[in-house]
Amino acid sequence: MINRTRIFISSAYEDDLKSPRKIIKDHLESSGHEVPIFETGVFGPWETDTLEQCLDEVRSSEVLILFINKKFGASPILMEGI
């Protein structure tokens, strides 16, 4: 039996990514891992500083899976200088 690992799945919110995110989440959970994702509401209500709240979730995970597609989430850090 492998050790239970907290694996955070991240991406911009896009319809094209809903299915792959769910497939990966279901597979990882059936393998015994903890996989919090935004769609399931496990984070509770989003606070005023959603970027910091998301970063806290990433920091509390051992693994990050990042899906990159057509969009990216806007943030003050990414938007500086644009």
PyMOL Python script that loads the backbone (N, CA, C, O; Angstrom):
from pymol import cmd

cmd.read_pdbstr("""\
ATOM      1  N   MET A   1       0.841  -1.181   0.000  1.00  0.00           N
ATOM      2  CA  MET A   1       0.000   0.000   0.000  1.00  0.00           C
ATOM      3  C   MET A   1       0.885   1.243   0.000  1.00  0.00           C
ATOM      4  O   MET A   1       1.831   1.342   0.781  1.00  0.00           O
ATOM      5  N   ILE A   2       0.573   2.180  -0.875  1.00  0.00           N
ATOM      6  CA  ILE A   2       1.336   3.426  -0.907  1.00  0.00           C
ATOM      7  C   ILE A   2       0.842   4.377   0.171  1.00  0.00           C
ATOM      8  O   ILE A   2      -0.273   4.235   0.672  1.00  0.00           O
ATOM      9  N   ASN A   3       1.672   5.341   0.522  1.00  0.00           N
ATOM     10  CA  ASN A   3       1.271   6.346   1.493  1.00  0.00           C
ATOM     11  C   ASN A   3       0.244   7.289   0.877  1.00  0.00           C
ATOM     12  O   ASN A   3       0.318   7.619  -0.307  1.00  0.00           O
ATOM     13  N   ARG A   4      -0.701   7.711   1.684  1.00  0.00           N
ATOM     14  CA  ARG A   4      -1.699   8.680   1.244  1.00  0.00           C
ATOM     15  C   ARG A   4      -1.008  10.023   1.032  1.00  0.00           C
ATOM     16  O   ARG A   4      -0.309  10.512   1.920  1.00  0.00           O
ATOM     17  N   THR A   5      -1.201  10.611  -0.131  1.00  0.00           N
ATOM     18  CA  THR A   5      -0.576  11.875  -0.491  1.00  0.00           C
ATOM     19  C   THR A   5      -1.661  12.893  -0.818  1.00  0.00           C
ATOM     20  O   THR A   5      -2.668  12.553  -1.439  1.00  0.00           O
ATOM     21  N   ARG A   6      -1.457  14.144  -0.402  1.00  0.00           N
ATOM     22  CA  ARG A   6      -2.382  15.228  -0.766  1.00  0.00           C
ATOM     23  C   ARG A   6      -1.902  15.799  -2.100  1.00  0.00           C
ATOM     24  O   ARG A   6      -0.788  16.312  -2.199  1.00  0.00           O
ATOM     25  N   ILE A   7      -2.751  15.705  -3.119  1.00  0.00           N
ATOM     26  CA  ILE A   7      -2.401  16.110  -4.477  1.00  0.00           C
ATOM     27  C   ILE A   7      -3.385  17.191  -4.918  1.00  0.00           C
ATOM     28  O   ILE A   7      -4.585  16.940  -5.023  1.00  0.00           O
ATOM     29  N   PHE A   8      -2.876  18.382  -5.171  1.00  0.00           N
ATOM     30  CA  PHE A   8      -3.713  19.506  -5.577  1.00  0.00           C
ATOM     31  C   PHE A   8      -3.747  19.595  -7.091  1.00  0.00           C
ATOM     32  O   PHE A   8      -2.699  19.643  -7.734  1.00  0.00           O
ATOM     33  N   ILE A   9      -4.959  19.617  -7.674  1.00  0.00           N
ATOM     34  CA  ILE A   9      -5.118  19.771  -9.119  1.00  0.00           C
ATOM     35  C   ILE A   9      -5.524  21.211  -9.391  1.00  0.00           C
ATOM     36  O   ILE A   9      -6.513  21.703  -8.849  1.00  0.00           O
ATOM     37  N   SER A  10      -4.751  21.880 -10.236  1.00  0.00           N
ATOM     38  CA  SER A  10      -4.993  23.289 -10.509  1.00  0.00           C
ATOM     39  C   SER A  10      -5.099  23.540 -12.007  1.00  0.00           C
ATOM     40  O   SER A  10      -4.461  22.868 -12.818  1.00  0.00           O
ATOM     41  N   SER A  11      -5.922  24.528 -12.351  1.00  0.00           N
ATOM     42  CA  SER A  11      -6.035  24.997 -13.734  1.00  0.00           C
ATOM     43  C   SER A  11      -6.917  26.230 -13.730  1.00  0.00           C
ATOM     44  O   SER A  11      -7.555  26.548 -12.727  1.00  0.00           O
ATOM     45  N   ALA A  12      -6.947  26.923 -14.861  1.00  0.00           N
ATOM     46  CA  ALA A  12      -7.950  27.961 -15.040  1.00  0.00           C
ATOM     47  C   ALA A  12      -9.299  27.245 -15.152  1.00  0.00           C
ATOM     48  O   ALA A  12      -9.364  26.081 -15.547  1.00  0.00           O
ATOM     49  N   TYR A  13     -10.363  27.950 -14.803  1.00  0.00           N
ATOM     50  CA  TYR A  13     -11.688  27.332 -14.874  1.00  0.00           C
ATOM     51  C   TYR A  13     -12.160  27.344 -16.321  1.00  0.00           C
ATOM     52  O   TYR A  13     -12.596  28.376 -16.832  1.00  0.00           O
ATOM     53  N   GLU A  14     -12.071  26.185 -16.981  1.00  0.00           N
ATOM     54  CA  GLU A  14     -12.469  26.033 -18.382  1.00  0.00           C
ATOM     55  C   GLU A  14     -13.291  24.772 -18.537  1.00  0.00           C
ATOM     56  O   GLU A  14     -13.000  23.749 -17.917  1.00  0.00           O
ATOM     57  N   ASP A  15     -14.318  24.847 -19.365  1.00  0.00           N
ATOM     58  CA  ASP A  15     -15.148  23.667 -19.615  1.00  0.00           C
ATOM     59  C   ASP A  15     -14.329  22.507 -20.181  1.00  0.00           C
ATOM     60  O   ASP A  15     -14.579  21.350 -19.842  1.00  0.00           O
ATOM     61  N   ASP A  16     -13.348  22.812 -21.046  1.00  0.00           N
ATOM     62  CA  ASP A  16     -12.512  21.768 -21.662  1.00  0.00           C
ATOM     63  C   ASP A  16     -11.728  20.951 -20.626  1.00  0.00           C
ATOM     64  O   ASP A  16     -11.331  19.818 -20.898  1.00  0.00           O
ATOM     65  N   LEU A  17     -11.509  21.527 -19.446  1.00  0.00           N
ATOM     66  CA  LEU A  17     -10.682  20.849 -18.445  1.00  0.00           C
ATOM     67  C   LEU A  17     -11.496  20.124 -17.370  1.00  0.00           C
ATOM     68  O   LEU A  17     -10.924  19.403 -16.552  1.00  0.00           O
ATOM     69  N   LYS A  18     -12.807  20.300 -17.356  1.00  0.00           N
ATOM     70  CA  LYS A  18     -13.631  19.665 -16.319  1.00  0.00           C
ATOM     71  C   LYS A  18     -13.509  18.146 -16.351  1.00  0.00           C
ATOM     72  O   LYS A  18     -13.308  17.519 -15.311  1.00  0.00           O
ATOM     73  N   SER A  19     -13.627  17.558 -17.523  1.00  0.00           N
ATOM     74  CA  SER A  19     -13.566  16.096 -17.634  1.00  0.00           C
ATOM     75  C   SER A  19     -12.187  15.542 -17.261  1.00  0.00           C
ATOM     76  O   SER A  19     -12.112  14.612 -16.458  1.00  0.00           O
ATOM     77  N   PRO A  20     -11.090  16.081 -17.817  1.00  0.00           N
ATOM     78  CA  PRO A  20      -9.779  15.542 -17.424  1.00  0.00           C
ATOM     79  C   PRO A  20      -9.493  15.703 -15.929  1.00  0.00           C
ATOM     80  O   PRO A  20      -8.896  14.821 -15.312  1.00  0.00           O
ATOM     81  N   ARG A  21      -9.919  16.828 -15.348  1.00  0.00           N
ATOM     82  CA  ARG A  21      -9.709  17.035 -13.915  1.00  0.00           C
ATOM     83  C   ARG A  21     -10.443  15.968 -13.108  1.00  0.00           C
ATOM     84  O   ARG A  21      -9.891  15.408 -12.161  1.00  0.00           O
ATOM     85  N   LYS A  22     -11.697  15.688 -13.491  1.00  0.00           N
ATOM     86  CA  LYS A  22     -12.482  14.690 -12.766  1.00  0.00           C
ATOM     87  C   LYS A  22     -11.894  13.289 -12.933  1.00  0.00           C
ATOM     88  O   LYS A  22     -11.830  12.526 -11.969  1.00  0.00           O
ATOM     89  N   ILE A  23     -11.470  12.953 -14.133  1.00  0.00           N
ATOM     90  CA  ILE A  23     -10.894  11.628 -14.392  1.00  0.00           C
ATOM     91  C   ILE A  23      -9.641  11.418 -13.534  1.00  0.00           C
ATOM     92  O   ILE A  23      -9.486  10.377 -12.895  1.00  0.00           O
ATOM     93  N   ILE A  24      -8.749  12.418 -13.525  1.00  0.00           N
ATOM     94  CA  ILE A  24      -7.512  12.316 -12.736  1.00  0.00           C
ATOM     95  C   ILE A  24      -7.839  12.247 -11.249  1.00  0.00           C
ATOM     96  O   ILE A  24      -7.276  11.424 -10.528  1.00  0.00           O
ATOM     97  N   LYS A  25      -8.755  13.116 -10.782  1.00  0.00           N
ATOM     98  CA  LYS A  25      -9.151  13.120  -9.373  1.00  0.00           C
ATOM     99  C   LYS A  25      -9.687  11.746  -8.962  1.00  0.00           C
ATOM    100  O   LYS A  25      -9.259  11.185  -7.953  1.00  0.00           O
ATOM    101  N   ASP A  26     -10.625  11.206  -9.746  1.00  0.00           N
ATOM    102  CA  ASP A  26     -11.225   9.905  -9.414  1.00  0.00           C
ATOM    103  C   ASP A  26     -10.176   8.797  -9.369  1.00  0.00           C
ATOM    104  O   ASP A  26     -10.200   7.949  -8.478  1.00  0.00           O
ATOM    105  N   HIS A  27      -9.264   8.805 -10.324  1.00  0.00           N
ATOM    106  CA  HIS A  27      -8.221   7.780 -10.363  1.00  0.00           C
ATOM    107  C   HIS A  27      -7.298   7.883  -9.139  1.00  0.00           C
ATOM    108  O   HIS A  27      -6.978   6.880  -8.502  1.00  0.00           O
ATOM    109  N   LEU A  28      -6.884   9.100  -8.831  1.00  0.00           N
ATOM    110  CA  LEU A  28      -5.986   9.288  -7.685  1.00  0.00           C
ATOM    111  C   LEU A  28      -6.672   8.927  -6.372  1.00  0.00           C
ATOM    112  O   LEU A  28      -6.058   8.306  -5.505  1.00  0.00           O
ATOM    113  N   GLU A  29      -7.939   9.310  -6.217  1.00  0.00           N
ATOM    114  CA  GLU A  29      -8.670   8.969  -4.994  1.00  0.00           C
ATOM    115  C   GLU A  29      -8.878   7.459  -4.876  1.00  0.00           C
ATOM    116  O   GLU A  29      -8.807   6.906  -3.778  1.00  0.00           O
ATOM    117  N   SER A  30      -9.135   6.795  -6.001  1.00  0.00           N
ATOM    118  CA  SER A  30      -9.305   5.337  -5.940  1.00  0.00           C
ATOM    119  C   SER A  30      -7.976   4.645  -5.613  1.00  0.00           C
ATOM    120  O   SER A  30      -7.957   3.485  -5.201  1.00  0.00           O
ATOM    121  N   SER A  31      -6.871   5.369  -5.800  1.00  0.00           N
ATOM    122  CA  SER A  31      -5.551   4.848  -5.435  1.00  0.00           C
ATOM    123  C   SER A  31      -5.177   5.198  -4.003  1.00  0.00           C
ATOM    124  O   SER A  31      -4.086   4.863  -3.541  1.00  0.00           O
ATOM    125  N   GLY A  32      -6.095   5.881  -3.292  1.00  0.00           N
ATOM    126  CA  GLY A  32      -5.875   6.166  -1.881  1.00  0.00           C
ATOM    127  C   GLY A  32      -5.368   7.548  -1.534  1.00  0.00           C
ATOM    128  O   GLY A  32      -4.999   7.799  -0.386  1.00  0.00           O
ATOM    129  N   HIS A  33      -5.341   8.458  -2.510  1.00  0.00           N
ATOM    130  CA  HIS A  33      -4.819   9.792  -2.255  1.00  0.00           C
ATOM    131  C   HIS A  33      -5.937  10.780  -1.922  1.00  0.00           C
ATOM    132  O   HIS A  33      -7.103  10.541  -2.237  1.00  0.00           O
ATOM    133  N   GLU A  34      -5.568  11.888  -1.285  1.00  0.00           N
ATOM    134  CA  GLU A  34      -6.488  12.990  -1.009  1.00  0.00           C
ATOM    135  C   GLU A  34      -6.319  14.002  -2.138  1.00  0.00           C
ATOM    136  O   GLU A  34      -5.212  14.478  -2.389  1.00  0.00           O
ATOM    137  N   VAL A  35      -7.428  14.332  -2.823  1.00  0.00           N
ATOM    138  CA  VAL A  35      -7.343  15.200  -3.995  1.00  0.00           C
ATOM    139  C   VAL A  35      -8.407  16.298  -3.913  1.00  0.00           C
ATOM    140  O   VAL A  35      -9.505  16.138  -4.446  1.00  0.00           O
ATOM    141  N   PRO A  36      -8.085  17.414  -3.247  1.00  0.00           N
ATOM    142  CA  PRO A  36      -9.043  18.516  -3.195  1.00  0.00           C
ATOM    143  C   PRO A  36      -9.060  19.272  -4.522  1.00  0.00           C
ATOM    144  O   PRO A  36      -8.008  19.589  -5.076  1.00  0.00           O
ATOM    145  N   ILE A  37     -10.256  19.557  -5.024  1.00  0.00           N
ATOM    146  CA  ILE A  37     -10.373  20.433  -6.197  1.00  0.00           C
ATOM    147  C   ILE A  37     -11.517  21.405  -5.958  1.00  0.00           C
ATOM    148  O   ILE A  37     -12.443  21.122  -5.197  1.00  0.00           O
ATOM    149  N   PHE A  38     -11.441  22.534  -6.608  1.00  0.00           N
ATOM    150  CA  PHE A  38     -12.379  23.631  -6.440  1.00  0.00           C
ATOM    151  C   PHE A  38     -13.833  23.186  -6.642  1.00  0.00           C
ATOM    152  O   PHE A  38     -14.710  23.588  -5.877  1.00  0.00           O
ATOM    153  N   GLU A  39     -14.096  22.366  -7.658  1.00  0.00           N
ATOM    154  CA  GLU A  39     -15.455  21.997  -8.041  1.00  0.00           C
ATOM    155  C   GLU A  39     -16.238  21.297  -6.927  1.00  0.00           C
ATOM    156  O   GLU A  39     -17.466  21.374  -6.892  1.00  0.00           O
ATOM    157  N   THR A  40     -15.545  20.626  -6.034  1.00  0.00           N
ATOM    158  CA  THR A  40     -16.243  19.871  -4.997  1.00  0.00           C
ATOM    159  C   THR A  40     -16.583  20.706  -3.771  1.00  0.00           C
ATOM    160  O   THR A  40     -17.272  20.230  -2.869  1.00  0.00           O
ATOM    161  N   GLY A  41     -16.105  21.952  -3.729  1.00  0.00           N
ATOM    162  CA  GLY A  41     -16.413  22.836  -2.619  1.00  0.00           C
ATOM    163  C   GLY A  41     -15.699  22.505  -1.323  1.00  0.00           C
ATOM    164  O   GLY A  41     -16.119  22.966  -0.262  1.00  0.00           O
ATOM    165  N   VAL A  42     -14.624  21.715  -1.375  1.00  0.00           N
ATOM    166  CA  VAL A  42     -13.920  21.320  -0.158  1.00  0.00           C
ATOM    167  C   VAL A  42     -13.167  22.471   0.497  1.00  0.00           C
ATOM    168  O   VAL A  42     -12.737  22.352   1.644  1.00  0.00           O
ATOM    169  N   PHE A  43     -13.002  23.584  -0.215  1.00  0.00           N
ATOM    170  CA  PHE A  43     -12.277  24.725   0.342  1.00  0.00           C
ATOM    171  C   PHE A  43     -13.188  25.631   1.158  1.00  0.00           C
ATOM    172  O   PHE A  43     -12.711  26.565   1.803  1.00  0.00           O
ATOM    173  N   GLY A  44     -14.482  25.373   1.140  1.00  0.00           N
ATOM    174  CA  GLY A  44     -15.420  26.264   1.820  1.00  0.00           C
ATOM    175  C   GLY A  44     -15.607  27.521   0.991  1.00  0.00           C
ATOM    176  O   GLY A  44     -15.240  27.556  -0.184  1.00  0.00           O
ATOM    177  N   PRO A  45     -16.175  28.549   1.597  1.00  0.00           N
ATOM    178  CA  PRO A  45     -16.376  29.784   0.832  1.00  0.00           C
ATOM    179  C   PRO A  45     -15.041  30.459   0.532  1.00  0.00           C
ATOM    180  O   PRO A  45     -14.154  30.486   1.385  1.00  0.00           O
ATOM    181  N   TRP A  46     -14.898  30.995  -0.657  1.00  0.00           N
ATOM    182  CA  TRP A  46     -13.674  31.703  -1.023  1.00  0.00           C
ATOM    183  C   TRP A  46     -13.645  33.036  -0.303  1.00  0.00           C
ATOM    184  O   TRP A  46     -14.643  33.754  -0.239  1.00  0.00           O
ATOM    185  N   GLU A  47     -12.495  33.346   0.230  1.00  0.00           N
ATOM    186  CA  GLU A  47     -12.296  34.581   0.980  1.00  0.00           C
ATOM    187  C   GLU A  47     -12.073  35.752   0.012  1.00  0.00           C
ATOM    188  O   GLU A  47     -12.075  35.570  -1.205  1.00  0.00           O
ATOM    189  N   THR A  48     -11.884  36.932   0.562  1.00  0.00           N
ATOM    190  CA  THR A  48     -11.616  38.122  -0.245  1.00  0.00           C
ATOM    191  C   THR A  48     -10.337  37.949  -1.049  1.00  0.00           C
ATOM    192  O   THR A  48     -10.297  38.308  -2.225  1.00  0.00           O
ATOM    193  N   ASP A  49      -9.292  37.406  -0.435  1.00  0.00           N
ATOM    194  CA  ASP A  49      -8.010  37.212  -1.105  1.00  0.00           C
ATOM    195  C   ASP A  49      -7.943  35.784  -1.644  1.00  0.00           C
ATOM    196  O   ASP A  49      -7.325  34.911  -1.034  1.00  0.00           O
ATOM    197  N   THR A  50      -8.582  35.555  -2.789  1.00  0.00           N
ATOM    198  CA  THR A  50      -8.655  34.199  -3.344  1.00  0.00           C
ATOM    199  C   THR A  50      -7.289  33.676  -3.771  1.00  0.00           C
ATOM    200  O   THR A  50      -7.033  32.475  -3.684  1.00  0.00           O
ATOM    201  N   LEU A  51      -6.406  34.562  -4.233  1.00  0.00           N
ATOM    202  CA  LEU A  51      -5.065  34.127  -4.620  1.00  0.00           C
ATOM    203  C   LEU A  51      -4.334  33.540  -3.418  1.00  0.00           C
ATOM    204  O   LEU A  51      -3.743  32.465  -3.518  1.00  0.00           O
ATOM    205  N   GLU A  52      -4.367  34.233  -2.284  1.00  0.00           N
ATOM    206  CA  GLU A  52      -3.684  33.742  -1.086  1.00  0.00           C
ATOM    207  C   GLU A  52      -4.322  32.446  -0.591  1.00  0.00           C
ATOM    208  O   GLU A  52      -3.617  31.538  -0.151  1.00  0.00           O
ATOM    209  N   GLN A  53      -5.642  32.356  -0.659  1.00  0.00           N
ATOM    210  CA  GLN A  53      -6.332  31.144  -0.233  1.00  0.00           C
ATOM    211  C   GLN A  53      -5.924  29.958  -1.116  1.00  0.00           C
ATOM    212  O   GLN A  53      -5.700  28.854  -0.620  1.00  0.00           O
ATOM    213  N   CYS A  54      -5.832  30.195  -2.413  1.00  0.00           N
ATOM    214  CA  CYS A  54      -5.405  29.133  -3.332  1.00  0.00           C
ATOM    215  C   CYS A  54      -3.961  28.722  -3.041  1.00  0.00           C
ATOM    216  O   CYS A  54      -3.643  27.533  -3.029  1.00  0.00           O
ATOM    217  N   LEU A  55      -3.095  29.698  -2.810  1.00  0.00           N
ATOM    218  CA  LEU A  55      -1.694  29.392  -2.489  1.00  0.00           C
ATOM    219  C   LEU A  55      -1.584  28.596  -1.191  1.00  0.00           C
ATOM    220  O   LEU A  55      -0.730  27.717  -1.082  1.00  0.00           O
ATOM    221  N   ASP A  56      -2.431  28.888  -0.208  1.00  0.00           N
ATOM    222  CA  ASP A  56      -2.449  28.106   1.032  1.00  0.00           C
ATOM    223  C   ASP A  56      -2.791  26.653   0.756  1.00  0.00           C
ATOM    224  O   ASP A  56      -2.195  25.751   1.345  1.00  0.00           O
ATOM    225  N   GLU A  57      -3.753  26.418  -0.142  1.00  0.00           N
ATOM    226  CA  GLU A  57      -4.124  25.045  -0.510  1.00  0.00           C
ATOM    227  C   GLU A  57      -2.952  24.336  -1.192  1.00  0.00           C
ATOM    228  O   GLU A  57      -2.694  23.161  -0.930  1.00  0.00           O
ATOM    229  N   VAL A  58      -2.253  25.049  -2.058  1.00  0.00           N
ATOM    230  CA  VAL A  58      -1.085  24.467  -2.742  1.00  0.00           C
ATOM    231  C   VAL A  58      -0.001  24.136  -1.723  1.00  0.00           C
ATOM    232  O   VAL A  58       0.591  23.057  -1.771  1.00  0.00           O
ATOM    233  N   ARG A  59       0.261  25.058  -0.802  1.00  0.00           N
ATOM    234  CA  ARG A  59       1.305  24.831   0.215  1.00  0.00           C
ATOM    235  C   ARG A  59       0.989  23.631   1.102  1.00  0.00           C
ATOM    236  O   ARG A  59       1.903  22.964   1.587  1.00  0.00           O
ATOM    237  N   SER A  60      -0.279  23.354   1.316  1.00  0.00           N
ATOM    238  CA  SER A  60      -0.649  22.237   2.191  1.00  0.00           C
ATOM    239  C   SER A  60      -0.654  20.899   1.451  1.00  0.00           C
ATOM    240  O   SER A  60      -1.005  19.872   2.031  1.00  0.00           O
ATOM    241  N   SER A  61      -0.271  20.907   0.189  1.00  0.00           N
ATOM    242  CA  SER A  61      -0.240  19.682  -0.620  1.00  0.00           C
ATOM    243  C   SER A  61       1.190  19.234  -0.856  1.00  0.00           C
ATOM    244  O   SER A  61       2.115  20.047  -0.857  1.00  0.00           O
ATOM    245  N   GLU A  62       1.367  17.928  -1.059  1.00  0.00           N
ATOM    246  CA  GLU A  62       2.697  17.394  -1.373  1.00  0.00           C
ATOM    247  C   GLU A  62       2.985  17.412  -2.861  1.00  0.00           C
ATOM    248  O   GLU A  62       4.145  17.464  -3.270  1.00  0.00           O
ATOM    249  N   VAL A  63       1.927  17.370  -3.682  1.00  0.00           N
ATOM    250  CA  VAL A  63       2.077  17.310  -5.137  1.00  0.00           C
ATOM    251  C   VAL A  63       1.111  18.310  -5.760  1.00  0.00           C
ATOM    252  O   VAL A  63      -0.009  18.479  -5.279  1.00  0.00           O
ATOM    253  N   LEU A  64       1.543  18.970  -6.824  1.00  0.00           N
ATOM    254  CA  LEU A  64       0.698  19.876  -7.592  1.00  0.00           C
ATOM    255  C   LEU A  64       0.626  19.378  -9.026  1.00  0.00           C
ATOM    256  O   LEU A  64       1.653  19.166  -9.672  1.00  0.00           O
ATOM    257  N   ILE A  65      -0.595  19.192  -9.523  1.00  0.00           N
ATOM    258  CA  ILE A  65      -0.808  18.876 -10.937  1.00  0.00           C
ATOM    259  C   ILE A  65      -1.417  20.123 -11.556  1.00  0.00           C
ATOM    260  O   ILE A  65      -2.464  20.590 -11.107  1.00  0.00           O
ATOM    261  N   LEU A  66      -0.772  20.669 -12.581  1.00  0.00           N
ATOM    262  CA  LEU A  66      -1.240  21.888 -13.221  1.00  0.00           C
ATOM    263  C   LEU A  66      -1.633  21.594 -14.664  1.00  0.00           C
ATOM    264  O   LEU A  66      -0.811  21.155 -15.468  1.00  0.00           O
ATOM    265  N   PHE A  67      -2.902  21.842 -14.976  1.00  0.00           N
ATOM    266  CA  PHE A  67      -3.387  21.732 -16.350  1.00  0.00           C
ATOM    267  C   PHE A  67      -3.265  23.106 -17.000  1.00  0.00           C
ATOM    268  O   PHE A  67      -3.753  24.097 -16.458  1.00  0.00           O
ATOM    269  N   ILE A  68      -2.618  23.167 -18.152  1.00  0.00           N
ATOM    270  CA  ILE A  68      -2.481  24.414 -18.891  1.00  0.00           C
ATOM    271  C   ILE A  68      -3.196  24.250 -20.218  1.00  0.00           C
ATOM    272  O   ILE A  68      -2.959  23.294 -20.956  1.00  0.00           O
ATOM    273  N   ASN A  69      -4.082  25.204 -20.512  1.00  0.00           N
ATOM    274  CA  ASN A  69      -4.863  25.130 -21.738  1.00  0.00           C
ATOM    275  C   ASN A  69      -4.910  26.519 -22.375  1.00  0.00           C
ATOM    276  O   ASN A  69      -3.864  27.134 -22.583  1.00  0.00           O
ATOM    277  N   LYS A  70      -6.084  27.011 -22.681  1.00  0.00           N
ATOM    278  CA  LYS A  70      -6.229  28.269 -23.413  1.00  0.00           C
ATOM    279  C   LYS A  70      -6.193  29.512 -22.531  1.00  0.00           C
ATOM    280  O   LYS A  70      -5.806  30.582 -23.002  1.00  0.00           O
ATOM    281  N   LYS A  71      -6.584  29.398 -21.273  1.00  0.00           N
ATOM    282  CA  LYS A  71      -6.695  30.561 -20.397  1.00  0.00           C
ATOM    283  C   LYS A  71      -5.735  30.439 -19.222  1.00  0.00           C
ATOM    284  O   LYS A  71      -5.175  29.376 -18.956  1.00  0.00           O
ATOM    285  N   PHE A  72      -5.563  31.557 -18.528  1.00  0.00           N
ATOM    286  CA  PHE A  72      -4.880  31.516 -17.243  1.00  0.00           C
ATOM    287  C   PHE A  72      -5.671  32.396 -16.292  1.00  0.00           C
ATOM    288  O   PHE A  72      -6.363  33.323 -16.714  1.00  0.00           O
ATOM    289  N   GLY A  73      -5.561  32.097 -15.010  1.00  0.00           N
ATOM    290  CA  GLY A  73      -6.256  32.893 -14.016  1.00  0.00           C
ATOM    291  C   GLY A  73      -5.550  34.226 -13.833  1.00  0.00           C
ATOM    292  O   GLY A  73      -4.330  34.280 -13.679  1.00  0.00           O
ATOM    293  N   ALA A  74      -6.325  35.296 -13.852  1.00  0.00           N
ATOM    294  CA  ALA A  74      -5.750  36.627 -13.671  1.00  0.00           C
ATOM    295  C   ALA A  74      -5.382  36.827 -12.213  1.00  0.00           C
ATOM    296  O   ALA A  74      -6.159  36.485 -11.321  1.00  0.00           O
ATOM    297  N   SER A  75      -4.226  37.368 -11.970  1.00  0.00           N
ATOM    298  CA  SER A  75      -3.807  37.687 -10.615  1.00  0.00           C
ATOM    299  C   SER A  75      -2.950  38.933 -10.661  1.00  0.00           C
ATOM    300  O   SER A  75      -2.363  39.244 -11.697  1.00  0.00           O
ATOM    301  N   PRO A  76      -2.870  39.650  -9.554  1.00  0.00           N
ATOM    302  CA  PRO A  76      -2.010  40.844  -9.537  1.00  0.00           C
ATOM    303  C   PRO A  76      -0.560  40.530  -9.903  1.00  0.00           C
ATOM    304  O   PRO A  76       0.103  41.341 -10.550  1.00  0.00           O
ATOM    305  N   ILE A  77      -0.064  39.362  -9.496  1.00  0.00           N
ATOM    306  CA  ILE A  77       1.320  38.991  -9.773  1.00  0.00           C
ATOM    307  C   ILE A  77       1.525  38.802 -11.291  1.00  0.00           C
ATOM    308  O   ILE A  77       2.505  39.284 -11.859  1.00  0.00           O
ATOM    309  N   LEU A  78       0.594  38.100 -11.921  1.00  0.00           N
ATOM    310  CA  LEU A  78       0.712  37.848 -13.358  1.00  0.00           C
ATOM    311  C   LEU A  78       0.427  39.086 -14.196  1.00  0.00           C
ATOM    312  O   LEU A  78       0.934  39.214 -15.311  1.00  0.00           O
ATOM    313  N   MET A  79      -0.375  39.991 -13.670  1.00  0.00           N
ATOM    314  CA  MET A  79      -0.793  41.164 -14.442  1.00  0.00           C
ATOM    315  C   MET A  79       0.154  42.354 -14.303  1.00  0.00           C
ATOM    316  O   MET A  79      -0.005  43.342 -15.019  1.00  0.00           O
ATOM    317  N   GLU A  80       1.145  42.285 -13.390  1.00  0.00           N
ATOM    318  CA  GLU A  80       2.082  43.389 -13.222  1.00  0.00           C
ATOM    319  C   GLU A  80       2.813  43.682 -14.530  1.00  0.00           C
ATOM    320  O   GLU A  80       3.313  42.775 -15.196  1.00  0.00           O
ATOM    321  N   GLY A  81       2.864  44.951 -14.879  1.00  0.00           N
ATOM    322  CA  GLY A  81       3.601  45.347 -16.064  1.00  0.00           C
ATOM    323  C   GLY A  81       2.843  45.175 -17.368  1.00  0.00           C
ATOM    324  O   GLY A  81       3.380  45.469 -18.436  1.00  0.00           O
ATOM    325  N   ILE A  82       1.604  44.703 -17.300  1.00  0.00           N
ATOM    326  CA  ILE A  82       0.821  44.520 -18.538  1.00  0.00           C
ATOM    327  C   ILE A  82      -0.009  45.743 -18.798  1.00  0.00           C
ATOM    328  O   ILE A  82      -0.739  45.795 -19.788  1.00  0.00           O
TER     329      ILE A  82
END
""", "prot")
cmd.dss("prot")
cmd.show_as("cartoon", "prot")
cmd.util.cbc("prot")
cmd.orient("prot")
